[in-house]
Amino acid sequence: MVLERISMMFSTARAAFVGSSLLAATATLSACATHSGGQVAVRETMARASGPALMPLPSSVAFSDGALPLSGGFAVSWSRPPSAMLRAAAARFLRRADALAGRVLPAADRPAGPGGVPVMLRIEAGQDAGWLTVRAKEDYRLVVGPDGVTLTADGPDGVIHGLATLAQLIGRDENGAKIGFATIADHPRFAWRGIMIDTSRHFVAVETIERQLDAMEMLKLDVLHLHLSDGTGFRVESHVLPELTAKGSHGQYYTQAQIRDLVAYAADRGIRVVPEFDVPGHALALLLAHPELAATSPVDPEPKNKNTAALDPTLPATLRLVRRLYGEMGRLFPDAYFHSGGDEVEPDEWLKNPKIAAWMKAHGYATPQALQAAFTAEVQTVLASQGKIMVGWDEVSEAPIPADVVVDVWRSSKFIASATAGRHPVIVSAGYYLDLLQPAGQHYLVDPYDPAANGITRAQADRLLKKGGRPDLVAAFVKEPAPPPLTARQKALVLGGEAPLWAELVTDEMLDGRIWPRAAAIAERFWSAADVRDVDDMYRRLAVVNAGLQITGLQGEANRWRMAARLSPGSVDPVLVLASATVPLRNYNMNRYVGRHGHRLDEIGEIATPDPVAATRFSMLVGRYVAGDRGVAPALRRQLVAWRDNDAAFAAVARVRGLSEALVTSRHLAVIAGAGLKALDGERTLPAPDRAILDQEDAVISRSSDVSGSSGGGVSLPAAGLMIAIEPAVRKLLGL
């Protein structure tokens, strides 16, 4: 999903640009929650009361006064002999707890102290027959009191989830690390809570994937969807079809031994690995090895667009290839579900082939969608014979297909309604695309039952069609009247959701920072109750949770520092200060920017994040200030001074490609920060040049919300692909 995704993904509400813009919605939602029932109000009040930053927020949580010191760590015991998997889970918990509590010295060098806090792990049943399935027993109960910790779980997954929550309860005071008293009962809202990583467009090292699995365990995510074959590359060693690896991998692939180890690594953490090998579209990597199966011949090994090449579904040999490939990969990936792709089949690949067109006419297939539905049914039969449940992107549901096919909805909510009406199980990816570079708060407000707000306007659709956009996909994204609410039967078919990260602009070094911490907010949406929707409180907790993820193994922040240090050795701060106030272009506008600059991503754009903590905090403080809280003025002033004065420091280091492109952005930030300082002093009238800069940056923000590919009223994409994240908040200070 590349060019079409770049042109036609979800439209973004500009009001969701940064955290401050979400405050009004937050207040409304909080009020609604308070009036909808006392339980919701109590839960959200407790979450806000500067207690531990729990994420996902548990089903029921009560904090009480009191805490136990952690100078001696924890001492784990079991109500029954644990399995090797559970022993390993406890060992990981102890290592993470030591890191979070600051017990970083080797055990032999630690000063003598009191014994560890006792942790009793009680498992109600020895084995869970539903382990590593959508029927796994995930509930747990956790009590922390004067006598220590008791964790009771129905199965292994409950133990893993309970230990993740226990680690989040670790805090600090003047006496050092502590564990606060709490009583928690918890269970997930959805069984399928996943992340999708595209390893085809940019190959991802095994150790990088393992870091994501560790973080997923801590946030109670339980499905890793690996996109392993696309136009750019085929990424798994094949013994049955070795030519696929030899010709389609370009030398970068996972050995079968590595895959087995990765699947086992995930299973130890209660995480299922679902593979995707995309057919019949996105097939260039397959066709490099088997050009005789191409819908369009000859196969160009270096086409302008590597994502349009498709298999010829009318050839018996095509299905034979799929059967052999899926049979081998199905044995390598033991999960019951197998993703066969099915997205973005270019109609002309089939319609412009006279043999395929004649075959369609002879067999009564009036449209490419009908032909694809027939092929989908054949693929489903193949997978069912191999003991697998087929998953496909929502294009597979546009014509009648077997009811057993699981529909992965990526375009809009109407496909949730239509697929569940056709009795198909559904996975919801719409609204959770991490590569859109949208803020965590925007994803957080999307419910898997109704990701509304997706789509494009009719005017945008008309512009796309004039630019050569595919009519079928353009039509799929046009905003339509919202479908009626899902019935109870339809809701029962929604398995859960996934947060996809397509990797056109994501290197191995960037992966941690592009997935996290936003995936933690999405994890809460998949786990916690639907009425847990306080964006302000989510951001409060997210900052703490992200710190814990970095302390215990993620490298997102460390890699950002490394990238900045590579560009500005010995003087990293000016780069990071600029990044703290800016965000990369959103909604695939960064893809457009990179494409216009020789397909090179300016490094400052890699360093900038969709949710810069300083900018988000500043925007929230502005919300409080304009609401009458003048006590936050000193903090606002300090931050604005730091951003204003950073321009000179940045100019001194921005003498290399990757930084020099951002000189204009740095200067504009200084002007905008200066305008904010004047507003705090009561001066709200700006000189014309300063107002022009403010308006220019405001237009860039509006332009980045447009997914239509239009000219945006003449607004060009900014240098370095950066937007000034604090502009809306400063505009609010100025009363504009």
C-alpha positions in Angstrom: 0.0 0.0 0.0 2.2 2.8 -1.2 1.1 5.4 -3.8 -2.6 4.9 -3.2 -2.0 5.3 0.5 0.1 8.4 -0.1 -2.7 9.9 -2.1 -5.8 8.7 -0.4 -5.6 7.8 3.3 -7.6 9.2 6.1 -8.3 12.9 6.3 -6.9 14.6 9.4 -8.8 17.1 11.5 -6.5 20.0 12.0 -7.9 20.5 15.5 -6.0 17.4 16.5 -2.6 18.8 15.5 -1.0 18.8 19.0 -2.1 18.0 22.5 -3.4 21.5 23.2 -5.9 21.2 20.4 -7.3 18.1 22.0 -8.0 19.7 25.4 -11.5 20.9 24.5 -12.4 17.5 23.3 -10.9 16.0 26.4 -13.0 18.2 28.6 -16.1 17.3 26.8 -15.3 13.6 26.9 -14.5 13.7 30.5 -17.8 15.4 31.3 -19.6 12.8 29.3 -17.8 10.0 31.1 -18.7 11.6 34.5 -22.4 11.7 33.5 -22.4 8.3 32.0 -21.8 6.5 35.3 -20.0 6.9 38.6 -17.6 4.0 37.9 -16.1 5.8 34.9 -15.7 9.0 36.8 -14.0 7.2 39.7 -11.6 5.3 37.4 -10.6 8.5 35.5 -10.2 10.5 38.7 -7.9 7.9 40.2 -5.9 7.8 37.0 -5.4 11.5 37.2 -4.5 11.7 40.9 -0.8 11.7 40.1 -0.8 8.0 40.8 1.3 5.5 39.0 1.2 5.9 35.2 -0.7 2.7 34.3 -1.1 2.0 30.6 -3.3 0.4 29.4 -5.6 1.6 32.2 -6.9 -1.5 34.0 -10.6 -2.4 34.2 -10.7 -1.7 37.9 -8.0 0.0 40.0 -7.9 1.4 43.5 -4.8 3.0 45.0 -4.4 3.3 48.8 -2.0 5.0 51.1 1.2 3.1 51.8 4.1 1.6 49.9 6.9 -0.9 50.3 10.6 0.0 49.7 12.4 -1.7 46.9 15.9 -1.5 48.1 16.0 -5.3 48.2 14.0 -5.7 45.0 11.4 -8.5 44.7 11.4 -12.1 45.7 9.1 -14.3 43.6 7.4 -17.5 44.7 4.8 -19.7 43.1 1.6 -21.4 44.2 2.5 -24.3 41.9 5.6 -25.3 39.9 5.9 -22.9 37.0 6.6 -23.7 33.4 9.9 -22.7 31.8 8.0 -19.9 30.0 6.7 -18.5 33.3 10.1 -18.8 35.0 11.5 -16.8 32.1 8.7 -14.2 32.4 9.4 -13.7 36.1 13.1 -13.3 35.3 12.4 -10.6 32.7 10.2 -8.9 35.2 12.9 -8.9 37.9 15.5 -7.5 35.4 13.1 -4.7 34.4 12.1 -4.0 38.0 15.8 -3.6 38.9 16.4 -1.2 36.0 13.3 0.9 36.9 14.2 0.9 40.6 17.9 1.8 39.9 19.3 -1.5 41.1 21.9 -1.5 38.4 24.9 -2.7 40.2 25.9 -6.4 39.9 24.3 -8.4 42.6 27.6 -9.1 44.3 28.3 -5.4 44.6 25.0 -4.3 46.0 25.0 -3.1 49.6 23.3 -5.3 52.1 19.7 -4.5 52.8 16.3 -5.9 53.7 15.0 -8.8 51.7 13.0 -8.4 48.6 9.3 -7.6 48.5 7.5 -11.0 48.4 5.6 -11.6 45.1 3.3 -14.6 45.2 2.2 -15.8 41.8 -1.0 -17.9 41.8 -2.2 -19.6 38.6 -5.8 -20.8 38.8 -5.2 -23.5 36.1 -2.0 -25.2 35.2 -2.3 -24.9 31.4 -4.5 -22.8 29.2 -5.8 -24.7 26.2 -6.4 -21.3 24.5 -2.8 -20.0 25.0 -1.5 -18.2 21.9 -5.0 -18.0 20.4 -7.8 -15.4 20.4 -9.3 -17.5 23.3 -6.4 -17.1 25.7 -7.2 -16.5 29.4 -5.8 -13.0 30.0 -7.5 -11.9 33.2 -5.5 -11.2 36.3 -6.0 -9.8 39.8 -3.2 -7.9 41.5 -3.0 -6.8 45.2 -0.1 -4.8 46.6 -0.3 -4.4 50.4 1.7 -4.4 53.6 2.5 -8.2 53.3 3.7 -7.9 49.7 2.3 -8.7 46.3 -0.2 -11.3 45.2 -0.8 -11.9 41.5 -3.6 -14.3 40.6 -4.2 -15.2 37.0 -6.3 -17.6 35.0 -3.5 -18.6 32.7 0.1 -17.8 31.6 -1.0 -14.7 29.7 -2.6 -13.3 32.8 0.7 -13.7 34.7 2.6 -11.9 31.9 0.0 -9.0 31.9 0.0 -8.8 35.7 3.8 -8.5 35.9 3.7 -5.8 33.3 1.3 -3.8 35.5 3.3 -4.5 38.6 6.4 -3.0 36.9 4.4 0.2 36.1 3.5 0.5 39.8 7.2 1.1 40.7 7.7 4.7 41.8 10.1 6.9 43.8 10.2 9.3 46.7 12.8 10.8 48.9 13.7 7.4 50.3 14.2 5.8 46.9 12.3 3.3 44.8 9.0 2.0 46.1 5.9 0.0 45.1 2.6 1.6 46.1 -0.4 -0.2 47.5 -3.0 -1.0 44.9 -5.9 -3.4 44.2 -6.4 -4.2 40.5 -8.7 -6.5 38.5 -8.1 -6.5 34.8 -9.1 -8.0 31.5 -8.9 -6.9 27.8 -11.6 -5.4 25.7 -10.4 -7.1 22.5 -8.5 -10.4 21.9 -6.5 -9.1 18.9 -4.2 -6.3 19.8 -1.4 -6.0 17.3 1.4 -4.1 15.6 2.2 -4.6 11.9 5.9 -4.1 10.8 6.7 -3.8 7.1 10.1 -5.6 6.6 9.8 -5.6 2.9 10.5 -1.9 2.0 13.2 -1.6 4.7 14.7 -4.7 6.1 14.5 -4.9 9.9 17.2 -6.7 12.0 16.1 -9.6 14.2 17.3 -7.8 17.3 15.2 -4.8 16.4 12.1 -6.9 16.1 12.9 -8.5 19.4 13.0 -5.1 21.1 9.5 -4.4 19.8 8.3 -7.8 21.2 9.7 -6.8 24.6 7.9 -3.5 24.5 4.7 -5.2 23.3 4.8 -7.5 26.3 5.0 -4.5 28.6 1.9 -2.9 26.9 -0.2 -6.1 26.7 -0.1 -6.3 22.9 -0.4 -9.8 21.7 -0.1 -10.0 17.9 3.0 -9.2 15.7 1.9 -9.0 12.1 5.0 -9.2 9.8 4.6 -8.0 6.3 7.2 -10.2 4.6 6.7 -9.9 0.9 5.9 -7.0 -1.4 7.2 -5.3 -4.5 10.4 -4.3 -2.8 11.5 -7.6 -1.4 10.8 -11.2 -0.3 12.2 -11.6 3.2 12.1 -15.2 4.3 14.4 -18.1 3.3 12.5 -20.6 1.2 13.7 -24.2 0.8 10.8 -25.2 -1.4 11.1 -22.2 -3.7 14.7 -21.1 -3.2 14.5 -18.9 -6.3 12.3 -16.5 -4.3 15.0 -15.9 -1.8 17.8 -15.8 -4.4 16.1 -13.3 -6.8 13.5 -11.5 -4.6 15.3 -10.8 -1.4 18.1 -8.7 -2.7 20.3 -10.4 -0.2 18.3 -9.3 2.9 16.1 -12.0 4.4 15.5 -14.0 7.6 16.8 -17.6 7.7 14.3 -20.2 8.7 16.2 -20.7 11.9 15.9 -17.0 12.7 12.2 -17.1 12.1 11.8 -20.2 14.4 13.7 -18.4 17.1 11.7 -15.2 16.6 8.4 -17.1 16.8 9.6 -18.7 20.0 10.8 -15.4 21.4 7.4 -13.9 20.8 5.5 -17.0 22.3 7.6 -16.7 25.5 6.0 -13.2 25.8 2.4 -14.4 25.0 2.6 -12.9 21.5 1.5 -14.6 18.3 3.3 -13.9 15.0 1.1 -13.7 12.0 2.9 -13.6 8.6 1.8 -11.8 5.5 2.8 -12.9 2.0 0.9 -10.5 -0.3 -0.9 -11.9 -3.4 -2.0 -11.3 -6.1 -0.9 -7.7 -6.1 2.4 -6.2 -4.8 4.0 -9.2 -6.5 7.2 -7.8 -8.1 9.6 -9.7 -5.7 7.8 -13.0 -6.6 7.8 -12.2 -10.3 11.5 -11.6 -10.4 11.8 -15.3 -9.7 8.7 -16.4 -11.8 8.2 -13.8 -14.6 6.0 -16.4 -16.4 3.3 -15.7 -13.9 3.1 -12.0 -14.4 -0.1 -10.3 -15.5 2.1 -7.8 -17.5 5.1 -9.0 -19.5 8.0 -8.5 -19.7 8.7 -7.9 -16.0 10.6 -4.7 -15.4 13.0 -5.3 -12.5 13.3 -1.6 -11.7 9.9 0.0 -12.5 9.0 3.5 -11.4 6.4 2.0 -9.1 7.4 -1.3 -7.5 4.0 -1.9 -6.1 1.7 -2.4 -9.1 3.0 -5.6 -10.6 0.5 -8.4 -10.2 0.2 -12.2 -10.6 -2.0 -13.6 -13.4 -4.8 -15.4 -11.4 -6.0 -17.2 -14.5 -2.9 -19.4 -14.8 -3.1 -22.7 -12.8 0.6 -22.3 -12.1 -0.1 -19.2 -10.1 -2.2 -21.1 -7.6 0.3 -23.9 -7.5 3.0 -21.4 -6.5 0.8 -20.0 -3.8 0.0 -23.4 -2.5 3.7 -24.4 -2.3 4.7 -21.0 -0.8 2.0 -20.9 1.8 2.4 -24.6 2.7 6.1 -24.0 3.6 5.6 -20.7 5.4 2.5 -22.0 7.2 4.7 -24.7 8.8 7.3 -22.1 9.7 4.7 -19.8 11.3 2.5 -22.0 13.5 -0.2 -19.4 14.2 -3.7 -20.3 13.1 -4.0 -17.1 11.1 -2.2 -16.4 7.8 -2.4 -13.0 6.0 -2.5 -13.3 2.2 -2.7 -9.5 1.5 -5.0 -8.9 -1.4 -4.8 -5.1 -1.4 -4.4 -2.6 -4.2 -4.5 -4.8 -7.2 -4.1 -2.5 -10.2 -7.1 -3.2 -12.5 -5.1 -2.4 -15.6 -2.7 -5.2 -14.8 -5.5 -7.5 -15.7 -7.7 -5.5 -18.0 -4.9 -4.5 -20.4 -3.8 -8.1 -20.8 -5.9 -9.5 -23.7 -5.6 -13.1 -22.5 -6.8 -12.2 -19.0 -9.6 -10.0 -20.4 -10.8 -12.8 -22.6 -10.6 -15.3 -19.8 -12.7 -13.0 -17.6 -15.3 -12.7 -20.3 -15.4 -16.4 -21.0 -15.9 -17.2 -17.3 -18.4 -14.5 -16.5 -16.2 -12.1 -14.4 -17.4 -8.6 -15.3 -14.9 -6.7 -13.1 -11.4 -7.1 -11.6 -13.1 -7.3 -8.2 -15.1 -10.3 -9.2 -11.9 -12.0 -10.6 -10.1 -11.2 -7.4 -12.9 -12.6 -5.3 -12.7 -15.9 -7.2 -9.0 -16.0 -6.7 -9.4 -15.1 -3.0 -11.8 -18.1 -2.6 -9.2 -20.4 -4.1 -6.5 -19.0 -1.8 -8.8 -19.5 1.2 -9.4 -23.1 0.1 -5.6 -23.6 -0.1 -5.1 -22.2 3.4 -8.0 -24.1 4.9 -6.5 -27.3 3.6 -3.3 -26.4 5.3 -5.1 -25.7 8.6 -5.0 -21.9 8.4 -7.5 -19.1 8.7 -7.1 -16.6 5.9 -6.8 -12.9 6.6 -6.9 -10.3 3.8 -7.0 -6.5 3.4 -10.5 -5.1 3.0 -10.3 -5.1 -0.9 -11.0 -8.9 -0.7 -14.5 -8.1 0.7 -15.7 -6.1 -2.3 -17.2 -9.2 -3.9 -18.6 -12.4 -2.4 -15.9 -14.4 -0.6 -16.1 -17.3 1.9 -17.3 -16.2 5.3 -14.3 -17.7 7.0 -12.0 -15.0 5.5 -11.0 -12.4 8.2 -11.1 -8.9 6.8 -8.4 -6.5 7.8 -10.0 -3.1 7.4 -7.5 -0.3 6.5 -9.5 2.2 4.4 -12.7 3.3 6.3 -15.4 2.3 8.8 -17.8 1.4 6.0 -15.8 -1.8 5.4 -16.2 -2.8 9.1 -19.9 -2.5 8.6 -20.1 -4.3 5.3 -17.7 -7.1 6.3 -19.4 -7.8 9.6 -22.8 -7.7 7.9 -21.4 -10.4 5.6 -20.5 -12.4 8.8 -16.7 -11.9 8.3 -14.5 -11.5 11.4 -12.7 -8.2 11.3 -9.4 -6.7 12.4 -9.4 -2.9 12.4 -6.3 -1.1 11.1 -8.1 2.0 9.9 -7.3 5.0 12.1 -4.1 3.4 13.6 -1.6 3.8 10.7 1.7 4.9 12.5 3.4 5.9 9.3 0.8 8.7 8.9 2.9 10.4 11.6 -0.2 11.6 13.4 -0.1 12.3 17.1 -1.0 9.7 19.7 -4.0 11.7 20.8 -5.6 11.4 17.3 -5.2 7.6 17.2 -6.4 7.4 20.8 -9.8 8.8 20.0 -10.5 6.2 17.3 -12.6 3.3 18.5 -12.3 -0.1 16.7 -16.1 -0.2 16.4 -16.3 3.1 14.6 -13.2 4.7 13.2 -15.3 7.6 11.8 -13.5 10.7 10.6 -11.8 8.7 7.8 -12.2 9.6 4.2 -11.8 12.5 1.8 -14.2 15.1 0.5 -15.8 15.0 -2.9 -13.7 18.0 -4.0 -10.5 16.2 -2.9 -11.7 13.1 -4.8 -12.2 15.2 -8.0 -8.7 16.6 -7.8 -7.3 13.1 -7.3 -9.2 11.8 -10.4 -7.8 14.7 -12.4 -4.3 13.7 -11.3 -4.8 10.1 -12.4 -6.0 8.5 -9.2 -7.6 5.1 -9.5 -11.4 5.6 -9.6 -12.1 2.5 -7.5 -9.8 3.5 -4.7 -10.8 7.2 -4.8 -14.4 6.1 -4.4 -13.5 3.9 -1.4 -12.2 7.0 0.4 -14.9 9.5 -0.2 -16.7 10.5 2.9 -20.1 9.0 3.0 -22.9 9.2 5.5 -21.8 7.2 8.5 -23.1 3.6 8.5 -25.5 2.8 11.2 -24.0 1.6 14.5 -22.8 -2.0 14.6 -25.3 -4.4 16.0 -24.3 -6.7 18.9 -23.8 -9.5 16.4 -21.5 -7.4 14.3 -19.5 -6.2 17.3 -18.9 -9.8 18.3 -17.2 -10.3 14.9 -14.6 -7.5 15.6 -11.6 -9.3 16.9 -9.6 -6.2 17.7 -7.1 -4.0 15.9 -3.6 -3.4 14.7 -1.3 -0.4 14.3 0.5 -0.8 11.0 3.9 0.8 10.2 4.7 0.9 6.5 8.4 1.4 6.0 9.0 3.6 3.0 10.6 6.2 5.3 11.5 4.0 8.2 15.0 2.6 8.6 16.1 0.1 11.2 17.5 2.9 13.3 14.2 4.8 13.2 11.9 1.9 14.0 11.7 2.2 17.8 10.9 5.9 17.6 8.3 5.6 14.9 6.4 2.8 16.7 6.7 4.0 20.3 5.4 5.6 22.3 2.3 6.1 20.1 1.7 2.4 20.0 1.3 2.4 23.8 -1.7 4.8 23.5 -3.2 2.5 20.8 -2.6 -0.5 23.0 -4.8 1.2 25.6 -7.5 1.7 23.1 -7.4 -2.0 22.3 -7.3 -3.1 25.9 -9.2 -0.6 28.1 -12.8 0.3 28.3 -14.2 2.4 25.4 -15.0 5.3 27.9 -11.3 5.7 28.8 -10.8 8.6 26.5 -9.2 11.4 28.5 -6.5 12.6 26.1 -4.8 15.0 28.6 -4.4 12.2 31.1 -3.3 9.8 28.4 -0.4 12.1 27.6 0.5 12.5 31.3 0.8 8.7 31.6 2.4 8.3 28.2 5.4 10.3 29.0 6.1 8.2 32.1 5.5 4.9 30.2 7.8 5.9 27.4 10.5 6.6 29.9 10.1 3.1 31.3 10.3 1.6 27.8 13.6 3.4 27.1 15.0 2.4 30.5 14.2 -1.2 30.0 15.5 -1.7 26.4 13.9 0.4 23.7 16.4 2.6 21.7 14.1 5.3 20.3 15.5 8.2 22.3 19.1 6.9 22.2 18.9 6.6 18.4 17.5 10.1 18.1 20.5 11.3 20.1 22.9 9.3 17.9 21.3 10.7 14.7 21.6 14.2 16.1 25.2 13.6 17.2 26.1 12.2 13.7 24.9 15.5 12.2 26.3 17.8 14.9 29.1 16.1 16.8 29.9 17.7 20.1 26.9 20.1 19.9 23.7 18.0 19.9 21.5 20.3 22.0 20.6 22.8 19.3 19.4 20.0 17.0 17.3 18.4 19.7 15.9 21.7 20.9 14.6 22.4 17.4 13.2 18.9 17.2 11.4 19.4 20.5 9.2 22.1 18.9 8.7 20.6 15.5 7.0 17.5 13.9 7.5 15.8 10.6 4.9 16.4 7.9 1.9 14.2 8.3 -0.5 12.2 6.2 2.1 11.1 3.7 3.1 14.6 2.9 6.6 13.6 4.2 6.6 10.9 1.4 5.8 13.6 -1.1 8.5 15.9 0.3 11.1 13.1 0.1 10.1 12.2 -3.4 10.6 15.7 -4.5 14.1 15.8 -3.0 15.6 12.8 -4.7 14.1 10.2 -2.3 16.4 11.3 0.5 15.0 11.9 3.9 16.6 14.9 5.6 18.0 13.7 8.8 16.3 16.4 11.0 13.1 14.9 9.7 14.2 11.5 11.1 14.9 13.0 14.5 11.6 14.9 14.8 8.8 12.9 16.3 5.0 13.0 15.9 4.6 13.8 19.6 7.5 15.9 20.9 7.1 15.9 24.7 8.1 19.6 25.1 5.7 20.9 22.5 2.8 18.7 23.8 3.4 19.9 27.4 3.7 23.5 26.2 0.4 23.3 24.3 -1.4 21.8 27.3 0.0 24.6 29.6 -1.3 27.2 27.0 -4.7 25.6 27.3 -4.6 26.1 31.1 -3.3 29.7 30.7 -6.0 30.9 28.3 -8.5 29.2 30.7 -7.3 31.6 33.4 -4.5 29.7 35.2 -1.7 32.3 35.3 0.4 30.1 37.5 1.8 28.4 34.5 3.1 31.6 33.0 6.7 31.1 34.3 7.0 27.7 32.8 5.6 29.0 29.4 8.1 31.8 29.5 11.1 29.6 30.2 10.2 27.3 27.3 9.6 30.1 24.9 12.9 31.7 25.7 14.7 28.4 25.1 13.1 28.0 21.7 13.7 31.7 20.7 17.3 31.7 21.7 18.1 28.3 20.1 18.1 29.9 16.6 21.6 31.3 17.0 23.0 28.0 18.3 21.3 26.0 15.6 22.6 28.3 12.9 26.1 27.7 14.1 25.9 23.9 13.6 23.6 23.8 10.6 26.4 23.6 8.0 25.8 20.1 6.7 23.1 18.5 4.5 20.3 17.3 6.8 20.5 20.4 9.1 21.0 23.3 6.7 17.6 22.7 5.2 16.0 23.5 8.6 17.6 27.0 8.9 14.4 28.6 7.8 12.3 26.5 10.2 14.7 27.4 13.1 14.3 31.1 12.3 10.6 30.9 12.1 10.5 29.1 15.4 12.4 31.9 17.0 9.9 34.5 15.6 6.9 32.4 16.8 8.4 31.9 20.2 9.1 35.6 20.4 5.5 36.3 19.5 4.4 34.0 22.4 6.6 36.0 24.8 5.0 39.2 23.7 1.6 37.7 24.2 2.5 36.8 27.8 3.5 40.5 28.3 0.1 41.5 27.0 1.3 42.6 23.5 -0.9 40.9 21.0 -0.2 43.0 17.9 2.5 41.6 15.7 4.7 43.4 13.1 3.6 42.4 9.6 6.7 40.3 8.8 6.2 38.3 12.0 2.5 37.8 11.4 3.3 36.6 7.8 5.6 34.0 9.3 2.9 32.8 11.7 0.4 32.6 8.9 2.9 30.8 6.6 3.5 28.1 9.2 -0.3 27.9 9.9 -0.8 27.2 6.2 1.8 24.5 6.3 -0.1 22.8 9.1 -3.4 23.0 7.1 -1.6 21.7 4.0 -0.3 18.7 5.9 -3.8 17.8 6.9 -4.8 17.5 3.2 -4.3 14.0 1.9 -5.6 14.8 -1.6 -2.4 15.6 -3.3 -3.6 19.1 -4.3 -1.5 22.2 -4.4 -2.9 23.4 -1.1 -3.6 26.9 -2.4 0.0 27.3 -3.5 1.5 26.4 -0.2 4.8 24.5 -0.8 6.1 21.8 1.5 8.5 23.3 4.0 12.2 22.9 4.0 13.4 19.8 5.9 9.8 18.5 5.9 9.2 20.0 9.4 6.2 21.8 10.8 6.4 24.0 13.9 4.2 22.1 16.4 3.8 25.0 18.8 2.3 27.4 16.2 -1.4 26.7 17.0 -0.7 27.2 20.8 1.1 30.5 20.3 -1.7 31.6 18.0 -4.1 30.8 20.8 -2.0 32.9 23.2 -2.2 35.8 20.7 -6.0 35.4 20.5 -5.9 34.8 16.8 
